[in-house]
Every structure is written in C-alpha cells, then in structure tokens.
Amino acid sequence: MSEDESTTFEAHRCPNGHLTYPGHPRCPECAEAQVETVDLADRTAEVVTWTTNTATPPGVRSPNSLAIVEFTVDGEPVRAIGQLTEDAEVDIGDRVRPVYAEELRDPDAGIREKESQEWDGYRFEPV
C-alpha cells in the first residue's frame, strides 16, 4: 500500500448522497452502487458513545478506550468506531479528530503472519 493510501480515512458515498464507513458494494440505505469516496482524515467528529476495554486481545494496549463517532459531510451523517488516543478522556458530545497511527496493535503478538494484515489506521483525539 502506498503512503497516500495508508493515510486516507475514506467514507463511501452513493449517487443519492448516503455515506457509509466502511464502504460497501451497495449502499445499505438505498441499494445503489457506491460511486465516490470522501476522506474523513481532516475532519472532526462528535463522540456518540465510548467505552474502555480492560480485557484486550494479544497485542492491543490495555486499557483500550474505543469511541463511536459521527462525522457530518454535506449534511449527511456517517459513523465510525475506533480507538481513542492514549490518555484521551472524552464525554458524549465531545469533538474529536482522526490521528494516523502506524500500528494500532503489536504485529508480533498475533498468531497470523505480519504480512497478512494491515496494522495501521486511525485513532480519535479530543479537539
């Protein structure tokens, strides 16, 4: 994967304007083919809910706080779930921004071959 591809955080849009993350071959709302992407990496979102997991899988930090966040793009909402940055404290309604992380978990801790998975992605940081 190129550096540009690995640093995008893309929602997918159908011709009717509905957004989904992650993308699907067909829009879950209207069944139209999804035809374009919108990069969410430079946008802010609102925390819908969050939780902290203390019984994490191998290679995932503990405790590991996760949030469901909602972006608004051209008046359309789209939700995503992801880790919060370390030591981030949030409440419902707080604003967060995506922050790129090269490793969301330790590739040496899993049972799969490192090359068979992607380890990077985005965490959410309070604004």
TIVO-2410 file (N, C-alpha, C; in nm, 3 decimals):
# residues 127
REC num residu      c1      c2      c3 atome chaine
REC   1      M   0.085  -0.118   0.000     N      A
REC   1      M   0.000   0.000   0.000    CA      A
REC   1      M   0.089   0.123   0.000     C      A
REC   2      S   0.056   0.222  -0.080     N      A
REC   2      S   0.135   0.343  -0.086    CA      A
REC   2      S   0.108   0.429   0.038     C      A
REC   3      E   0.198   0.525   0.065     N      A
REC   3      E   0.180   0.612   0.181    CA      A
REC   3      E   0.049   0.688   0.172     C      A
REC   4      D   0.013   0.735   0.051     N      A
REC   4      D  -0.111   0.809   0.036    CA      A
REC   4      D  -0.233   0.723   0.069     C      A
REC   5      E  -0.232   0.597   0.024     N      A
REC   5      E  -0.345   0.508   0.052    CA      A
REC   5      E  -0.355   0.478   0.200     C      A
REC   6      S  -0.241   0.459   0.267     N      A
REC   6      S  -0.245   0.421   0.407    CA      A
REC   6      S  -0.285   0.535   0.498     C      A
REC   7      T  -0.282   0.658   0.449     N      A
REC   7      T  -0.316   0.771   0.535    CA      A
REC   7      T  -0.453   0.830   0.503     C      A
REC   8      T  -0.532   0.764   0.423     N      A
REC   8      T  -0.667   0.812   0.398    CA      A
REC   8      T  -0.764   0.740   0.492     C      A
REC   9      F  -0.871   0.806   0.521     N      A
REC   9      F  -0.975   0.754   0.610    CA      A
REC   9      F  -1.105   0.779   0.534     C      A
REC  10      E  -1.143   0.683   0.449     N      A
REC  10      E  -1.246   0.708   0.349    CA      A
REC  10      E  -1.384   0.654   0.383     C      A
REC  11      A  -1.481   0.743   0.377     N      A
REC  11      A  -1.621   0.705   0.377    CA      A
REC  11      A  -1.661   0.691   0.230     C      A
REC  12      H  -1.765   0.615   0.203     N      A
REC  12      H  -1.810   0.591   0.066    CA      A
REC  12      H  -1.950   0.650   0.049     C      A
REC  13      R  -1.972   0.709  -0.071     N      A
REC  13      R  -2.099   0.778  -0.098    CA      A
REC  13      R  -2.165   0.717  -0.222     C      A
REC  14      C  -2.298   0.701  -0.213     N      A
REC  14      C  -2.376   0.655  -0.328    CA      A
REC  14      C  -2.427   0.777  -0.404     C      A
REC  15      P  -2.489   0.759  -0.523     N      A
REC  15      P  -2.541   0.873  -0.600    CA      A
REC  15      P  -2.649   0.953  -0.527     C      A
REC  16      N  -2.714   0.893  -0.428     N      A
REC  16      N  -2.818   0.963  -0.351    CA      A
REC  16      N  -2.761   1.039  -0.231     C      A
REC  17      G  -2.628   1.037  -0.215     N      A
REC  17      G  -2.564   1.115  -0.109    CA      A
REC  17      G  -2.546   1.043   0.023     C      A
REC  18      H  -2.594   0.919   0.035     N      A
REC  18      H  -2.577   0.845   0.160    CA      A
REC  18      H  -2.431   0.805   0.179     C      A
REC  19      L  -2.383   0.816   0.301     N      A
REC  19      L  -2.244   0.782   0.333    CA      A
REC  19      L  -2.236   0.660   0.422     C      A
REC  20      T  -2.134   0.578   0.400     N      A
REC  20      T  -2.109   0.464   0.489    CA      A
REC  20      T  -1.960   0.454   0.517     C      A
REC  21      Y  -1.929   0.402   0.633     N      A
REC  21      Y  -1.792   0.368   0.669    CA      A
REC  21      Y  -1.799   0.239   0.749     C      A
REC  22      P  -1.730   0.136   0.709     N      A
REC  22      P  -1.652   0.126   0.586    CA      A
REC  22      P  -1.743   0.118   0.464     C      A
REC  23      G  -1.682   0.118   0.347     N      A
REC  23      G  -1.758   0.112   0.223    CA      A
REC  23      G  -1.821  -0.025   0.201     C      A
REC  24      H  -1.921  -0.027   0.118     N      A
REC  24      H  -1.992  -0.149   0.079    CA      A
REC  24      H  -2.012  -0.145  -0.072     C      A
REC  25      P  -2.026  -0.259  -0.139     N      A
REC  25      P  -2.054  -0.255  -0.283    CA      A
REC  25      P  -2.185  -0.182  -0.314     C      A
REC  26      R  -2.284  -0.197  -0.226     N      A
REC  26      R  -2.413  -0.132  -0.242    CA      A
REC  26      R  -2.446  -0.053  -0.116     C      A
REC  27      C  -2.509   0.061  -0.133     N      A
REC  27      C  -2.550   0.144  -0.021    CA      A
REC  27      C  -2.651   0.068   0.066     C      A
REC  28      P  -2.627   0.057   0.196     N      A
REC  28      P  -2.722  -0.014   0.283    CA      A
REC  28      P  -2.859   0.055   0.293     C      A
REC  29      E  -2.865   0.184   0.260     N      A
REC  29      E  -2.990   0.258   0.272    CA      A
REC  29      E  -3.077   0.250   0.147     C      A
REC  30      C  -3.013   0.257   0.026     N      A
REC  30      C  -3.095   0.262  -0.097    CA      A
REC  30      C  -3.055   0.157  -0.201     C      A
REC  31      A  -2.950   0.079  -0.174     N      A
REC  31      A  -2.902  -0.029  -0.261    CA      A
REC  31      A  -2.834   0.018  -0.390     C      A
REC  32      E  -2.810   0.148  -0.403     N      A
REC  32      E  -2.734   0.198  -0.519    CA      A
REC  32      E  -2.587   0.164  -0.501     C      A
REC  33      A  -2.515   0.151  -0.611     N      A
REC  33      A  -2.371   0.127  -0.604    CA      A
REC  33      A  -2.303   0.251  -0.546     C      A
REC  34      Q  -2.206   0.228  -0.460     N      A
REC  34      Q  -2.131   0.341  -0.406    CA      A
REC  34      Q  -2.030   0.386  -0.510     C      A
REC  35      V  -2.030   0.517  -0.538     N      A
REC  35      V  -1.956   0.565  -0.654    CA      A
REC  35      V  -1.840   0.660  -0.622     C      A
REC  36      E  -1.831   0.711  -0.500     N      A
REC  36      E  -1.720   0.802  -0.469    CA      A
REC  36      E  -1.679   0.785  -0.324     C      A
REC  37      T  -1.563   0.839  -0.291     N      A
REC  37      T  -1.514   0.835  -0.153    CA      A
REC  37      T  -1.494   0.977  -0.102     C      A
REC  38      V  -1.502   0.990   0.028     N      A
REC  38      V  -1.479   1.117   0.096    CA      A
REC  38      V  -1.378   1.089   0.206     C      A
REC  39      D  -1.265   1.161   0.204     N      A
REC  39      D  -1.162   1.142   0.305    CA      A
REC  39      D  -1.203   1.214   0.433     C      A
REC  40      L  -1.211   1.140   0.543     N      A
REC  40      L  -1.250   1.196   0.672    CA      A
REC  40      L  -1.130   1.239   0.757     C      A
REC  41      A  -1.009   1.216   0.708     N      A
REC  41      A  -0.888   1.237   0.788    CA      A
REC  41      A  -0.870   1.380   0.836     C      A
REC  42      D  -0.920   1.479   0.764     N      A
REC  42      D  -0.903   1.619   0.803    CA      A
REC  42      D  -1.028   1.680   0.863     C      A
REC  43      R  -1.122   1.598   0.904     N      A
REC  43      R  -1.249   1.647   0.958    CA      A
REC  43      R  -1.257   1.617   1.108     C      A
REC  44      T  -1.351   1.680   1.174     N      A
REC  44      T  -1.377   1.649   1.313    CA      A
REC  44      T  -1.510   1.576   1.323     C      A
REC  45      A  -1.527   1.503   1.433     N      A
REC  45      A  -1.648   1.425   1.456    CA      A
REC  45      A  -1.694   1.447   1.600     C      A
REC  46      E  -1.815   1.403   1.627     N      A
REC  46      E  -1.871   1.412   1.762    CA      A
REC  46      E  -1.879   1.272   1.822     C      A
REC  47      V  -1.840   1.259   1.949     N      A
REC  47      V  -1.847   1.130   2.019    CA      A
REC  47      V  -1.994   1.097   2.045     C      A
REC  48      V  -2.038   0.982   1.995     N      A
REC  48      V  -2.174   0.933   2.017    CA      A
REC  48      V  -2.179   0.852   2.145     C      A
REC  49      T  -2.078   0.766   2.164     N      A
REC  49      T  -2.064   0.687   2.285    CA      A
REC  49      T  -1.921   0.635   2.291     C      A
REC  50      W  -1.880   0.589   2.406     N      A
REC  50      W  -1.745   0.537   2.422    CA      A
REC  50      W  -1.742   0.434   2.535     C      A
REC  51      T  -1.637   0.355   2.537     N      A
REC  51      T  -1.618   0.256   2.642    CA      A
REC  51      T  -1.469   0.228   2.658     C      A
REC  52      T  -1.432   0.170   2.768     N      A
REC  52      T  -1.293   0.129   2.790    CA      A
REC  52      T  -1.289  -0.020   2.814     C      A
REC  53      N  -1.208  -0.089   2.735     N      A
REC  53      N  -1.191  -0.233   2.744    CA      A
REC  53      N  -1.063  -0.262   2.822     C      A
REC  54      T  -1.074  -0.345   2.925     N      A
REC  54      T  -0.956  -0.382   3.003    CA      A
REC  54      T  -0.914  -0.527   2.979     C      A
REC  55      A  -0.993  -0.602   2.903     N      A
REC  55      A  -0.959  -0.740   2.868    CA      A
REC  55      A  -0.936  -0.744   2.717     C      A
REC  56      T  -0.821  -0.695   2.675     N      A
REC  56      T  -0.792  -0.678   2.533    CA      A
REC  56      T  -0.727  -0.802   2.473     C      A
REC  57      P  -0.738  -0.820   2.341     N      A
REC  57      P  -0.671  -0.931   2.274    CA      A
REC  57      P  -0.518  -0.912   2.277     C      A
REC  58      P  -0.443  -1.017   2.249     N      A
REC  58      P  -0.297  -1.004   2.246    CA      A
REC  58      P  -0.253  -0.893   2.150     C      A
REC  59      G  -0.161  -0.810   2.197     N      A
REC  59      G  -0.105  -0.704   2.114    CA      A
REC  59      G  -0.180  -0.573   2.118     C      A
REC  60      V  -0.297  -0.571   2.179     N      A
REC  60      V  -0.376  -0.448   2.191    CA      A
REC  60      V  -0.352  -0.392   2.330     C      A
REC  61      R  -0.324  -0.262   2.336     N      A
REC  61      R  -0.295  -0.200   2.466    CA      A
REC  61      R  -0.411  -0.218   2.563     C      A
REC  62      S  -0.377  -0.217   2.689     N      A
REC  62      S  -0.478  -0.228   2.794    CA      A
REC  62      S  -0.447  -0.125   2.901     C      A
REC  63      P  -0.543  -0.044   2.937     N      A
REC  63      P  -0.681  -0.039   2.886    CA      A
REC  63      P  -0.685   0.020   2.746     C      A
REC  64      N  -0.791  -0.011   2.674     N      A
REC  64      N  -0.808   0.036   2.536    CA      A
REC  64      N  -0.945   0.103   2.525     C      A
REC  65      S  -0.944   0.235   2.516     N      A
REC  65      S  -1.070   0.308   2.504    CA      A
REC  65      S  -1.109   0.319   2.358     C      A
REC  66      L  -1.237   0.293   2.331     N      A
REC  66      L  -1.294   0.298   2.196    CA      A
REC  66      L  -1.409   0.397   2.195     C      A
REC  67      A  -1.432   0.457   2.078     N      A
REC  67      A  -1.545   0.550   2.065    CA      A
REC  67      A  -1.616   0.527   1.933     C      A
REC  68      I  -1.746   0.544   1.935     N      A
REC  68      I  -1.824   0.557   1.812    CA      A
REC  68      I  -1.840   0.706   1.792     C      A
REC  69      V  -1.800   0.753   1.675     N      A
REC  69      V  -1.805   0.896   1.645    CA      A
REC  69      V  -1.888   0.919   1.520     C      A
REC  70      E  -1.942   1.041   1.509     N      A
REC  70      E  -2.024   1.075   1.393    CA      A
REC  70      E  -1.967   1.199   1.324     C      A
REC  71      F  -1.934   1.182   1.197     N      A
REC  71      F  -1.893   1.292   1.111    CA      A
REC  71      F  -2.017   1.342   1.038     C      A
REC  72      T  -2.019   1.469   0.999     N      A
REC  72      T  -2.124   1.522   0.914    CA      A
REC  72      T  -2.056   1.576   0.788     C      A
REC  73      V  -2.095   1.520   0.674     N      A
REC  73      V  -2.036   1.558   0.545    CA      A
REC  73      V  -2.149   1.604   0.454     C      A
REC  74      D  -2.146   1.730   0.416     N      A
REC  74      D  -2.250   1.786   0.330    CA      A
REC  74      D  -2.390   1.757   0.384     C      A
REC  75      G  -2.405   1.767   0.517     N      A
REC  75      G  -2.534   1.746   0.581    CA      A
REC  75      G  -2.569   1.601   0.607     C      A
REC  76      E  -2.487   1.507   0.562     N      A
REC  76      E  -2.513   1.364   0.581    CA      A
REC  76      E  -2.425   1.310   0.694     C      A
REC  77      P  -2.483   1.233   0.787     N      A
REC  77      P  -2.403   1.174   0.893    CA      A
REC  77      P  -2.337   1.044   0.849     C      A
REC  78      V  -2.219   1.017   0.905     N      A
REC  78      V  -2.154   0.888   0.886    CA      A
REC  78      V  -2.078   0.856   1.015     C      A
REC  79      R  -2.095   0.733   1.063     N      A
REC  79      R  -2.034   0.693   1.190    CA      A
REC  79      R  -1.917   0.599   1.167     C      A
REC  80      A  -1.823   0.606   1.261     N      A
REC  80      A  -1.707   0.517   1.260    CA      A
REC  80      A  -1.676   0.478   1.404     C      A
REC  81      I  -1.610   0.365   1.421     N      A
REC  81      I  -1.566   0.321   1.553    CA      A
REC  81      I  -1.414   0.310   1.548     C      A
REC  82      G  -1.351   0.347   1.658     N      A
REC  82      G  -1.206   0.335   1.663    CA      A
REC  82      G  -1.152   0.362   1.802     C      A
REC  83      Q  -1.023   0.335   1.817     N      A
REC  83      Q  -0.955   0.359   1.943    CA      A
REC  83      Q  -0.945   0.509   1.968     C      A
REC  84      L  -0.943   0.546   2.094     N      A
REC  84      L  -0.909   0.683   2.132    CA      A
REC  84      L  -0.758   0.688   2.152     C      A
REC  85      T  -0.699   0.806   2.137     N      A
REC  85      T  -0.556   0.819   2.164    CA      A
REC  85      T  -0.532   0.789   2.311     C      A
REC  86      E  -0.409   0.746   2.340     N      A
REC  86      E  -0.374   0.710   2.477    CA      A
REC  86      E  -0.399   0.828   2.571     C      A
REC  87      D  -0.453   0.801   2.686     N      A
REC  87      D  -0.483   0.902   2.789    CA      A
REC  87      D  -0.593   1.000   2.749     C      A
REC  88      A  -0.662   0.975   2.639     N      A
REC  88      A  -0.772   1.064   2.599    CA      A
REC  88      A  -0.891   1.042   2.692     C      A
REC  89      E  -0.948   1.150   2.738     N      A
REC  89      E  -1.070   1.144   2.818    CA      A
REC  89      E  -1.177   1.218   2.740     C      A
REC  90      V  -1.287   1.148   2.713     N      A
REC  90      V  -1.396   1.210   2.636    CA      A
REC  90      V  -1.529   1.186   2.705     C      A
REC  91      D  -1.625   1.268   2.667     N      A
REC  91      D  -1.764   1.250   2.707    CA      A
REC  91      D  -1.848   1.252   2.581     C      A
REC  92      I  -1.968   1.201   2.591     N      A
REC  92      I  -2.062   1.206   2.478    CA      A
REC  92      I  -2.080   1.352   2.438     C      A
REC  93      G  -2.070   1.379   2.308     N      A
REC  93      G  -2.085   1.513   2.256    CA      A
REC  93      G  -1.953   1.586   2.233     C      A
REC  94      D  -1.842   1.533   2.286     N      A
REC  94      D  -1.712   1.596   2.264    CA      A
REC  94      D  -1.671   1.586   2.117     C      A
REC  95      R  -1.589   1.679   2.072     N      A
REC  95      R  -1.535   1.679   1.935    CA      A
REC  95      R  -1.401   1.607   1.937     C      A
REC  96      V  -1.378   1.526   1.834     N      A
REC  96      V  -1.252   1.453   1.816    CA      A
REC  96      V  -1.208   1.466   1.671     C      A
REC  97      R  -1.079   1.437   1.651     N      A
REC  97      R  -1.028   1.435   1.514    CA      A
REC  97      R  -0.951   1.305   1.495     C      A
REC  98      P  -0.948   1.252   1.373     N      A
REC  98      P  -0.871   1.132   1.346    CA      A
REC  98      P  -0.721   1.163   1.348     C      A
REC  99      V  -0.644   1.073   1.407     N      A
REC  99      V  -0.498   1.086   1.412    CA      A
REC  99      V  -0.441   0.954   1.361     C      A
REC 100      Y  -0.357   0.961   1.257     N      A
REC 100      Y  -0.300   0.841   1.197    CA      A
REC 100      Y  -0.203   0.772   1.293     C      A
REC 101      A  -0.209   0.639   1.299     N      A
REC 101      A  -0.117   0.558   1.380    CA      A
REC 101      A  -0.061   0.446   1.292     C      A
REC 102      E   0.071   0.432   1.290     N      A
REC 102      E   0.134   0.327   1.208    CA      A
REC 102      E   0.101   0.188   1.260     C      A
REC 103      E   0.083   0.174   1.391     N      A
REC 103      E   0.047   0.046   1.450    CA      A
REC 103      E  -0.062   0.064   1.553     C      A
REC 104      L  -0.179   0.006   1.525     N      A
REC 104      L  -0.288   0.008   1.622    CA      A
REC 104      L  -0.272  -0.103   1.725     C      A
REC 105      R  -0.191  -0.202   1.690     N      A
REC 105      R  -0.160  -0.311   1.783    CA      A
REC 105      R  -0.026  -0.369   1.744     C      A
REC 106      D   0.030  -0.449   1.830     N      A
REC 106      D   0.163  -0.506   1.811    CA      A
REC 106      D   0.156  -0.623   1.713     C      A
REC 107      P   0.220  -0.613   1.595     N      A
REC 107      P   0.213  -0.721   1.498    CA      A
REC 107      P   0.284  -0.849   1.543     C      A
REC 108      D   0.373  -0.839   1.640     N      A
REC 108      D   0.444  -0.957   1.689    CA      A
REC 108      D   0.361  -1.040   1.788     C      A
REC 109      A   0.250  -0.986   1.836     N      A
REC 109      A   0.171  -1.054   1.938    CA      A
REC 109      A   0.065  -1.148   1.880     C      A
REC 110      G   0.038  -1.138   1.752     N      A
REC 110      G  -0.067  -1.219   1.693    CA      A
REC 110      G  -0.018  -1.355   1.647     C      A
REC 111      I  -0.112  -1.439   1.606     N      A
REC 111      I  -0.075  -1.572   1.556    CA      A
REC 111      I  -0.068  -1.575   1.403     C      A
REC 112      R  -0.113  -1.470   1.337     N      A
REC 112      R  -0.107  -1.463   1.191    CA      A
REC 112      R   0.025  -1.403   1.147     C      A
REC 113      E   0.060  -1.431   1.022     N      A
REC 113      E   0.180  -1.372   0.963    CA      A
REC 113      E   0.162  -1.220   0.957     C      A
REC 114      K   0.265  -1.145   0.992     N      A
REC 114      K   0.259  -0.998   0.991    CA      A
REC 114      K   0.213  -0.944   0.856     C      A
REC 115      E   0.263  -1.004   0.749     N      A
REC 115      E   0.235  -0.954   0.615    CA      A
REC 115      E   0.090  -0.978   0.572     C      A
REC 116      S   0.018  -1.061   0.644     N      A
REC 116      S  -0.119  -1.095   0.604    CA      A
REC 116      S  -0.222  -0.993   0.651     C      A
REC 117      Q  -0.179  -0.894   0.730     N      A
REC 117      Q  -0.273  -0.797   0.784    CA      A
REC 117      Q  -0.216  -0.656   0.775     C      A
REC 118      E  -0.306  -0.560   0.785     N      A
REC 118      E  -0.265  -0.421   0.795    CA      A
REC 118      E  -0.270  -0.383   0.942     C      A
REC 119      W  -0.171  -0.309   0.988     N      A
REC 119      W  -0.159  -0.277   1.130    CA      A
REC 119      W  -0.185  -0.129   1.159     C      A
REC 120      D  -0.196  -0.049   1.053     N      A
REC 120      D  -0.213   0.095   1.071    CA      A
REC 120      D  -0.360   0.134   1.067     C      A
REC 121      G  -0.385   0.259   1.099     N      A
REC 121      G  -0.522   0.310   1.095    CA      A
REC 121      G  -0.531   0.440   1.170     C      A
REC 122      Y  -0.649   0.472   1.217     N      A
REC 122      Y  -0.673   0.599   1.284    CA      A
REC 122      Y  -0.725   0.577   1.426     C      A
REC 123      R  -0.679   0.664   1.513     N      A
REC 123      R  -0.734   0.677   1.648    CA      A
REC 123      R  -0.802   0.814   1.654     C      A
REC 124      F  -0.884   0.834   1.756     N      A
REC 124      F  -0.952   0.963   1.771    CA      A
REC 124      F  -0.894   1.038   1.890     C      A
REC 125      E  -0.866   1.166   1.867     N      A
REC 125      E  -0.805   1.252   1.967    CA      A
REC 125      E  -0.900   1.368   1.996     C      A
REC 126      P  -0.920   1.401   2.124     N      A
REC 126      P  -1.006   1.517   2.155    CA      A
REC 126      P  -0.951   1.645   2.091     C      A
REC 127      V  -1.042   1.730   2.047     N      A
REC 127      V  -1.003   1.858   1.986    CA      A
REC 127      V  -0.998   1.963   2.095     C      A
***
